[in-house]
């Protein structure tokens, strides 16, 4: 851990939303331990540690899941992925203007998901982070689920 090292950049300049580099990088992010005993140097030190740890808590599963997916591309292995759900044949249909911003209606093939009881499922719930890619993650778009009622709106 980097407990006694100054961070490479001000945490306030880090994007809350993960970037493509955050997700596809094999480099470990700069993190320091949460202090259980003792005190932080100052408020800035406390906020830096907490922000980076919280951010890594939601970026790491996506990073590791996509890395696992990329390792298996072209192989016959179709095992379940530990931290991600994979949906195929996803299509962006059209933008929807709302009072909270632009959302996009999407459609995906759910023929293999007929067993999912959507009313009780935690899949694609409001606020879920989703990652869309059409070229094996050479490029990607991150979005959040805005409306699962018809399982089609993300922003």
Secondary structure, 3 states (H helix, E strand, C coil): CCCCCCCCCCHHHCCCCCCHHHHHCCCCCCCCCCCCCCCCCCHHHHHHHHHHHHHHHHHHHHHHHHHHHHHHCCCCCCCCCCCCCCCCCCEEEEEEEECCEEEEEEECCCHHHCCCCCCCCCCCCCCCEEEECCCCCCCCEEEEEEECCCCCEEC
